[in-house]
Amino acid sequence: MTAAARLPRTIRNPYRVPRPAVISFSGGRTSAYMLRSVVDAYGGSLPPDIAVIFALSRERDKENYIWLPVMSGNRRDEAVIA
């Protein structure tokens, strides 16, 4: 048995986060990469107990807001702007 095979599944794939979980998405490149990696780790769709929230990490362009309807359209939840 290899060393990796002895590790818990979440450690073998760091993007397979323990559940339940909340993922903060800002619309930037790094948060988009992280979110895509988590989605891929779960076979292309997030389990229902993983929520994605939109949170600006600093002053951003208004172009980042285009992700709100896109993200809410792919999930059962509604987008909320606070």
NORKA-V448291 format. One record per helix or strand of 2 or more residues. SS is the DSSP state (h for helix, s for strand). FROM is the first residue (numbers start at 1). TO is the last residue. Records with the same first field share a line. If there is no record, write none. Layout:
SS=FROM-TO / FROM-TO
This chain:
h=3-6 / 9-12 / 29-41 / 62-73
s=21-25 / 50-54
